[in-house]
Amino acid sequence: NSTDTDNTSLSYYLSIVSGETHNITSFNNHVAYVTINVSGTYVVQLVVYDSIYYSKPETISIYANPLRTWYIDTNIGSDSNPGTNNLPLKTITRAINLCQPNDTIFINDGIYNEKITINKNNLTLLGSNKNTVYLDINDSSDVSKTIININNKKNIYIKNKTFKNRLYGINIDNTYESVVVFNCNFVSNKNFVIITNR
């Protein structure tokens, strides 16, 4: 609680007057907690009331980018889905195109027959289980050499997958900071990971 100069208790009214879907979850001790669902610019407004008068509204613009997890399921997913747990996407590539830095892409069990280019920083590709999530391009007509290509990106975390049937499982090119590959299998690849132009 707070008071003004004549010791009258003050009430605070917080609202978001512009922006995408949001929810003000609590406003305690002059600290606001807001849940947002979409990246964008939000205009936040504060009004103070002393039981007689309302203050002039004060506003501030804030750009916010919510962290989220994108769910992938090659068996039941669709790339027209929103990528939630109940309505997963079908391909990892679609998730990479939609996601924002610092998001997580969760890959459910299945065989994913796709070449993947990671073109954003600060991403996590997390498989449900390294023995049941396969990145497998078993196509003799496909002359590409690599399953995952990472070029000039940083802070990439890859966990719990099996890479199969390529010359290289992962190609890391012109990347200088923090690519972590953890708890993965490499089967029928000539090389697990190749690093070039480092």
Steps between C-alpha positions, in 0.01 A plus 500: 500500500606860446365844577521848353621819676185534710518135606214386278527142383566458132361241262677399180328391180714329238382409151642409164332730251668373185652167402417139424346242731610542861398445858598703809544218747572712809598846617651494847738731684514726195629215283288384207510147361371469147464189284520556124442257217630684194817695432440869446485849644274551799388839635461484878293764681502590870242716681515593870188573706493666844126444567417843350705556188647286228844586374580568140571164331869423459597262222810316391563284192674166551607245241453148634589162358352206692707184525313197379538134418404379153385138480576279199350162415566349158228238551198711600617859446421752228700805397175698501461432874604757762777278638349436841518173693148405387538633145865442405678596181618227265852616409798641685562741215159659542564547872836667433334739255234596757702513819678792664845502664501324839209274405507121538398252230382174656513205262275202570577140407523425131715496186563848360610489137608859450811711456513767767661843490525685829486868406432660837703548818418367845292195414448167673408187301391247759399146409273292720748208499822444304396142422158590357562832321672440164632760260537267204543598134510149356463602136765397249383765252570778749861611454507739797761413759362627830188466715541822703687806372594782736662801336617803697259446788563477872356344814344194336414205724422161341399209723346150485504398132635233269663617175504244216612444142693812406863585443477745791252508783556870575695761307610801706635777277621850593362452848711630785288475810338214686352219298423215739417148379399280792375142538467426127561187293672500160424194285629438144657843477858527376560791739301600806564874495712707261622847591622732223630858480524525876 
